[in-house]
Amino acid sequence: MNGFEWCAKHRFARISPSKVRLVMDLVRGRPCDEALELLRFNRRRAAGMIGRVIKSAMASADEAEANMRNLYISEARVDSGPAYPRWRPKDRGRAHPILKRTSHIFIGVTDK
């Protein structure tokens, strides 16, 4: 099954896309085992989310009987999801808007 791609996504993740992209740049294009090892020692909160998505894509590939040793991350992207508007109370009865941002994390793996 050369060239076939398995994918997994985490939609509406409650983290800003800019924070996830910092970690996603570390794993893009790497073998899956090496990427999971990098994420295991990364201290950012997004590393755990990305690790779970990679494991899910690898499980999909395993069900299709792909060669697990040759899996690598062929596509890794983060799109912005909807932002939930919230309000922060300020002085003299005012309120300032705050946007609670969400992300859509997408990982595609392929065997060589």
PyMOL commands that place a pseudoatom at each C-alpha (Angstrom):
pseudoatom trace, name=CA, resn=MET, resi=1, chain=A, elem=C, hetatm=0, pos=[0.000, 0.000, 0.000]
pseudoatom trace, name=CA, resn=ASN, resi=2, chain=A, elem=C, hetatm=0, pos=[2.664, 2.474, -0.940]
pseudoatom trace, name=CA, resn=GLY, resi=3, chain=A, elem=C, hetatm=0, pos=[1.551, 6.085, -1.007]
pseudoatom trace, name=CA, resn=PHE, resi=4, chain=A, elem=C, hetatm=0, pos=[-1.665, 5.547, 0.943]
pseudoatom trace, name=CA, resn=GLU, resi=5, chain=A, elem=C, hetatm=0, pos=[-2.330, 7.970, 3.770]
pseudoatom trace, name=CA, resn=TRP, resi=6, chain=A, elem=C, hetatm=0, pos=[-4.065, 7.504, 7.098]
pseudoatom trace, name=CA, resn=CYS, resi=7, chain=A, elem=C, hetatm=0, pos=[-5.173, 10.537, 9.043]
pseudoatom trace, name=CA, resn=ALA, resi=8, chain=A, elem=C, hetatm=0, pos=[-6.537, 11.570, 12.400]
pseudoatom trace, name=CA, resn=LYS, resi=9, chain=A, elem=C, hetatm=0, pos=[-7.815, 14.875, 13.724]
pseudoatom trace, name=CA, resn=HIS, resi=10, chain=A, elem=C, hetatm=0, pos=[-8.580, 16.600, 16.966]
pseudoatom trace, name=CA, resn=ARG, resi=11, chain=A, elem=C, hetatm=0, pos=[-11.198, 19.213, 16.298]
pseudoatom trace, name=CA, resn=PHE, resi=12, chain=A, elem=C, hetatm=0, pos=[-12.171, 22.055, 18.631]
pseudoatom trace, name=CA, resn=ALA, resi=13, chain=A, elem=C, hetatm=0, pos=[-9.079, 21.643, 20.821]
pseudoatom trace, name=CA, resn=ARG, resi=14, chain=A, elem=C, hetatm=0, pos=[-9.229, 24.370, 23.490]
pseudoatom trace, name=CA, resn=ILE, resi=15, chain=A, elem=C, hetatm=0, pos=[-5.819, 25.856, 22.746]
pseudoatom trace, name=CA, resn=SER, resi=16, chain=A, elem=C, hetatm=0, pos=[-4.711, 28.706, 20.508]
pseudoatom trace, name=CA, resn=PRO, resi=17, chain=A, elem=C, hetatm=0, pos=[-3.502, 27.641, 17.032]
pseudoatom trace, name=CA, resn=SER, resi=18, chain=A, elem=C, hetatm=0, pos=[-0.330, 29.704, 17.348]
pseudoatom trace, name=CA, resn=LYS, resi=19, chain=A, elem=C, hetatm=0, pos=[0.691, 27.686, 20.427]
pseudoatom trace, name=CA, resn=VAL, resi=20, chain=A, elem=C, hetatm=0, pos=[0.047, 24.379, 18.654]
pseudoatom trace, name=CA, resn=ARG, resi=21, chain=A, elem=C, hetatm=0, pos=[1.982, 25.425, 15.540]
pseudoatom trace, name=CA, resn=LEU, resi=22, chain=A, elem=C, hetatm=0, pos=[5.164, 25.900, 17.589]
pseudoatom trace, name=CA, resn=VAL, resi=23, chain=A, elem=C, hetatm=0, pos=[5.117, 22.208, 18.530]
pseudoatom trace, name=CA, resn=MET, resi=24, chain=A, elem=C, hetatm=0, pos=[3.766, 20.997, 15.173]
pseudoatom trace, name=CA, resn=ASP, resi=25, chain=A, elem=C, hetatm=0, pos=[6.817, 22.430, 13.389]
pseudoatom trace, name=CA, resn=LEU, resi=26, chain=A, elem=C, hetatm=0, pos=[9.024, 20.062, 15.429]
pseudoatom trace, name=CA, resn=VAL, resi=27, chain=A, elem=C, hetatm=0, pos=[7.357, 16.855, 14.208]
pseudoatom trace, name=CA, resn=ARG, resi=28, chain=A, elem=C, hetatm=0, pos=[6.405, 17.650, 10.605]
pseudoatom trace, name=CA, resn=GLY, resi=29, chain=A, elem=C, hetatm=0, pos=[8.098, 15.242, 8.162]
pseudoatom trace, name=CA, resn=ARG, resi=30, chain=A, elem=C, hetatm=0, pos=[9.655, 13.012, 10.839]
pseudoatom trace, name=CA, resn=PRO, resi=31, chain=A, elem=C, hetatm=0, pos=[9.177, 9.278, 11.394]
pseudoatom trace, name=CA, resn=CYS, resi=32, chain=A, elem=C, hetatm=0, pos=[6.306, 8.624, 13.800]
pseudoatom trace, name=CA, resn=ASP, resi=33, chain=A, elem=C, hetatm=0, pos=[8.425, 6.914, 16.471]
pseudoatom trace, name=CA, resn=GLU, resi=34, chain=A, elem=C, hetatm=0, pos=[10.913, 9.777, 16.504]
pseudoatom trace, name=CA, resn=ALA, resi=35, chain=A, elem=C, hetatm=0, pos=[8.096, 12.350, 16.623]
pseudoatom trace, name=CA, resn=LEU, resi=36, chain=A, elem=C, hetatm=0, pos=[6.457, 10.639, 19.622]
pseudoatom trace, name=CA, resn=GLU, resi=37, chain=A, elem=C, hetatm=0, pos=[9.811, 10.553, 21.406]
pseudoatom trace, name=CA, resn=LEU, resi=38, chain=A, elem=C, hetatm=0, pos=[10.313, 14.294, 20.805]
pseudoatom trace, name=CA, resn=LEU, resi=39, chain=A, elem=C, hetatm=0, pos=[6.819, 15.070, 22.075]
pseudoatom trace, name=CA, resn=ARG, resi=40, chain=A, elem=C, hetatm=0, pos=[7.272, 12.959, 25.191]
pseudoatom trace, name=CA, resn=PHE, resi=41, chain=A, elem=C, hetatm=0, pos=[10.018, 15.268, 26.430]
pseudoatom trace, name=CA, resn=ASN, resi=42, chain=A, elem=C, hetatm=0, pos=[8.433, 18.527, 25.271]
pseudoatom trace, name=CA, resn=ARG, resi=43, chain=A, elem=C, hetatm=0, pos=[6.967, 20.552, 28.124]
pseudoatom trace, name=CA, resn=ARG, resi=44, chain=A, elem=C, hetatm=0, pos=[4.309, 22.409, 26.149]
pseudoatom trace, name=CA, resn=ARG, resi=45, chain=A, elem=C, hetatm=0, pos=[0.640, 21.497, 26.631]
pseudoatom trace, name=CA, resn=ALA, resi=46, chain=A, elem=C, hetatm=0, pos=[0.126, 21.078, 22.879]
pseudoatom trace, name=CA, resn=ALA, resi=47, chain=A, elem=C, hetatm=0, pos=[2.649, 18.219, 22.809]
pseudoatom trace, name=CA, resn=GLY, resi=48, chain=A, elem=C, hetatm=0, pos=[0.222, 15.890, 24.576]
pseudoatom trace, name=CA, resn=MET, resi=49, chain=A, elem=C, hetatm=0, pos=[-2.602, 16.755, 22.192]
pseudoatom trace, name=CA, resn=ILE, resi=50, chain=A, elem=C, hetatm=0, pos=[-0.442, 16.226, 19.106]
pseudoatom trace, name=CA, resn=GLY, resi=51, chain=A, elem=C, hetatm=0, pos=[0.910, 12.954, 20.516]
pseudoatom trace, name=CA, resn=ARG, resi=52, chain=A, elem=C, hetatm=0, pos=[-2.594, 11.549, 20.931]
pseudoatom trace, name=CA, resn=VAL, resi=53, chain=A, elem=C, hetatm=0, pos=[-3.483, 12.470, 17.342]
pseudoatom trace, name=CA, resn=ILE, resi=54, chain=A, elem=C, hetatm=0, pos=[-0.318, 10.799, 16.006]
pseudoatom trace, name=CA, resn=LYS, resi=55, chain=A, elem=C, hetatm=0, pos=[-1.096, 7.627, 17.981]
pseudoatom trace, name=CA, resn=SER, resi=56, chain=A, elem=C, hetatm=0, pos=[-4.617, 7.623, 16.566]
pseudoatom trace, name=CA, resn=ALA, resi=57, chain=A, elem=C, hetatm=0, pos=[-3.330, 7.933, 12.979]
pseudoatom trace, name=CA, resn=MET, resi=58, chain=A, elem=C, hetatm=0, pos=[-0.833, 5.145, 13.644]
pseudoatom trace, name=CA, resn=ALA, resi=59, chain=A, elem=C, hetatm=0, pos=[-3.634, 2.922, 14.974]
pseudoatom trace, name=CA, resn=SER, resi=60, chain=A, elem=C, hetatm=0, pos=[-5.604, 3.510, 11.765]
pseudoatom trace, name=CA, resn=ALA, resi=61, chain=A, elem=C, hetatm=0, pos=[-2.559, 2.518, 9.746]
pseudoatom trace, name=CA, resn=ASP, resi=62, chain=A, elem=C, hetatm=0, pos=[-2.069, -0.567, 11.915]
pseudoatom trace, name=CA, resn=GLU, resi=63, chain=A, elem=C, hetatm=0, pos=[-5.643, -1.700, 11.272]
pseudoatom trace, name=CA, resn=ALA, resi=64, chain=A, elem=C, hetatm=0, pos=[-4.964, -1.437, 7.538]
pseudoatom trace, name=CA, resn=GLU, resi=65, chain=A, elem=C, hetatm=0, pos=[-1.866, -3.616, 8.064]
pseudoatom trace, name=CA, resn=ALA, resi=66, chain=A, elem=C, hetatm=0, pos=[0.664, -0.962, 7.105]
pseudoatom trace, name=CA, resn=ASN, resi=67, chain=A, elem=C, hetatm=0, pos=[4.359, -1.397, 7.789]
pseudoatom trace, name=CA, resn=MET, resi=68, chain=A, elem=C, hetatm=0, pos=[4.597, 0.309, 11.189]
pseudoatom trace, name=CA, resn=ARG, resi=69, chain=A, elem=C, hetatm=0, pos=[8.393, 0.707, 11.072]
pseudoatom trace, name=CA, resn=ASN, resi=70, chain=A, elem=C, hetatm=0, pos=[8.251, 2.889, 7.956]
pseudoatom trace, name=CA, resn=LEU, resi=71, chain=A, elem=C, hetatm=0, pos=[5.467, 5.265, 9.021]
pseudoatom trace, name=CA, resn=TYR, resi=72, chain=A, elem=C, hetatm=0, pos=[6.282, 8.946, 8.848]
pseudoatom trace, name=CA, resn=ILE, resi=73, chain=A, elem=C, hetatm=0, pos=[4.260, 12.133, 9.217]
pseudoatom trace, name=CA, resn=SER, resi=74, chain=A, elem=C, hetatm=0, pos=[3.427, 13.261, 5.696]
pseudoatom trace, name=CA, resn=GLU, resi=75, chain=A, elem=C, hetatm=0, pos=[0.996, 16.037, 6.592]
pseudoatom trace, name=CA, resn=ALA, resi=76, chain=A, elem=C, hetatm=0, pos=[0.689, 18.032, 9.791]
pseudoatom trace, name=CA, resn=ARG, resi=77, chain=A, elem=C, hetatm=0, pos=[-1.396, 21.168, 9.979]
pseudoatom trace, name=CA, resn=VAL, resi=78, chain=A, elem=C, hetatm=0, pos=[-3.260, 23.296, 12.476]
pseudoatom trace, name=CA, resn=ASP, resi=79, chain=A, elem=C, hetatm=0, pos=[-6.308, 25.290, 11.455]
pseudoatom trace, name=CA, resn=SER, resi=80, chain=A, elem=C, hetatm=0, pos=[-8.091, 27.780, 13.654]
pseudoatom trace, name=CA, resn=GLY, resi=81, chain=A, elem=C, hetatm=0, pos=[-11.501, 26.790, 14.923]
pseudoatom trace, name=CA, resn=PRO, resi=82, chain=A, elem=C, hetatm=0, pos=[-14.249, 28.996, 16.290]
pseudoatom trace, name=CA, resn=ALA, resi=83, chain=A, elem=C, hetatm=0, pos=[-13.374, 31.515, 18.993]
pseudoatom trace, name=CA, resn=TYR, resi=84, chain=A, elem=C, hetatm=0, pos=[-15.691, 31.704, 21.971]
pseudoatom trace, name=CA, resn=PRO, resi=85, chain=A, elem=C, hetatm=0, pos=[-16.337, 35.302, 23.069]
pseudoatom trace, name=CA, resn=ARG, resi=86, chain=A, elem=C, hetatm=0, pos=[-16.018, 35.949, 26.800]
pseudoatom trace, name=CA, resn=TRP, resi=87, chain=A, elem=C, hetatm=0, pos=[-16.000, 39.168, 28.819]
pseudoatom trace, name=CA, resn=ARG, resi=88, chain=A, elem=C, hetatm=0, pos=[-13.478, 40.385, 31.378]
pseudoatom trace, name=CA, resn=PRO, resi=89, chain=A, elem=C, hetatm=0, pos=[-14.755, 42.856, 33.976]
pseudoatom trace, name=CA, resn=LYS, resi=90, chain=A, elem=C, hetatm=0, pos=[-12.775, 46.093, 34.086]
pseudoatom trace, name=CA, resn=ASP, resi=91, chain=A, elem=C, hetatm=0, pos=[-12.762, 49.252, 36.158]
pseudoatom trace, name=CA, resn=ARG, resi=92, chain=A, elem=C, hetatm=0, pos=[-15.821, 51.518, 36.478]
pseudoatom trace, name=CA, resn=GLY, resi=93, chain=A, elem=C, hetatm=0, pos=[-18.262, 48.836, 35.340]
pseudoatom trace, name=CA, resn=ARG, resi=94, chain=A, elem=C, hetatm=0, pos=[-16.753, 48.311, 31.913]
pseudoatom trace, name=CA, resn=ALA, resi=95, chain=A, elem=C, hetatm=0, pos=[-16.264, 44.973, 30.182]
pseudoatom trace, name=CA, resn=HIS, resi=96, chain=A, elem=C, hetatm=0, pos=[-13.561, 44.035, 27.686]
pseudoatom trace, name=CA, resn=PRO, resi=97, chain=A, elem=C, hetatm=0, pos=[-13.993, 41.153, 25.234]
pseudoatom trace, name=CA, resn=ILE, resi=98, chain=A, elem=C, hetatm=0, pos=[-11.704, 38.108, 25.320]
pseudoatom trace, name=CA, resn=LEU, resi=99, chain=A, elem=C, hetatm=0, pos=[-11.611, 35.460, 22.573]
pseudoatom trace, name=CA, resn=LYS, resi=100, chain=A, elem=C, hetatm=0, pos=[-11.113, 31.886, 23.781]
pseudoatom trace, name=CA, resn=ARG, resi=101, chain=A, elem=C, hetatm=0, pos=[-9.546, 30.364, 20.677]
pseudoatom trace, name=CA, resn=THR, resi=102, chain=A, elem=C, hetatm=0, pos=[-9.824, 26.762, 19.456]
pseudoatom trace, name=CA, resn=SER, resi=103, chain=A, elem=C, hetatm=0, pos=[-7.778, 24.670, 17.025]
pseudoatom trace, name=CA, resn=HIS, resi=104, chain=A, elem=C, hetatm=0, pos=[-8.306, 21.842, 14.564]
pseudoatom trace, name=CA, resn=ILE, resi=105, chain=A, elem=C, hetatm=0, pos=[-5.238, 19.565, 14.652]
pseudoatom trace, name=CA, resn=PHE, resi=106, chain=A, elem=C, hetatm=0, pos=[-4.741, 17.311, 11.590]
pseudoatom trace, name=CA, resn=ILE, resi=107, chain=A, elem=C, hetatm=0, pos=[-2.070, 14.609, 11.189]
pseudoatom trace, name=CA, resn=GLY, resi=108, chain=A, elem=C, hetatm=0, pos=[-1.573, 12.377, 8.140]
pseudoatom trace, name=CA, resn=VAL, resi=109, chain=A, elem=C, hetatm=0, pos=[0.852, 9.426, 8.153]
pseudoatom trace, name=CA, resn=THR, resi=110, chain=A, elem=C, hetatm=0, pos=[2.224, 7.444, 5.205]
pseudoatom trace, name=CA, resn=ASP, resi=111, chain=A, elem=C, hetatm=0, pos=[4.496, 4.448, 4.867]
pseudoatom trace, name=CA, resn=LYS, resi=112, chain=A, elem=C, hetatm=0, pos=[7.550, 4.792, 2.656]
for i in range(1, 112): cmd.bond("trace and resi %d" % i, "trace and resi %d" % (i + 1))
show_as sticks, trace
zoom trace
